[in-house]
């Protein structure tokens, strides 16, 4: 079973405010479900990070 994270936990992981997490939810950038309070699945968070990461993935890195 997938672990579900609260807004606070997700904000801590991403190092942003809970308000920013709510903005991501409202804009559709991050998926969540509401059962009393918002819950973000770990898989949804992982997909969000893969899609919105500012780090480019290189298969090979050259060493100087």
C-alpha positions, -999 to 999 in steps of 0.1 A, spaced: 0 0 0 13 34 -10 21 58 18 1 90 19 17 123 29 0 154 45 5 189 31 29 196 60 50 165 52 51 172 15 60 209 21 89 198 44 102 173 17 101 199 -10 113 227 13 84 250 4 54 263 23 21 245 27 6 274 7 29 266 -22 17 229 -21 -19 241 -23 -10 262 -54 5 231 -70 -27 212 -62 -50 239 -76 -29 243 -107 -29 205 -113 9 202 -111 6 179 -81 -21 153 -76 -38 146 -43 -70 133 -28 -90 148 0 -103 125 28 -109 150 56 -76 166 47 -54 166 17 -32 136 11 -4 132 -15 7 98 -26 44 91 -26 41 80 -63 24 113 -72 52 132 -54 78 112 -72 62 119 -106 59 156 -97 97 157 -89 106 139 -121 86 163 -142 94 196 -125 130 190 -114 155 216 -126 183 191 -127 190 177 -161 197 140 -163 229 130 -181 236 94 -188 273 100 -189 293 127 -171 327 137 -183 354 140 -157 380 167 -162 
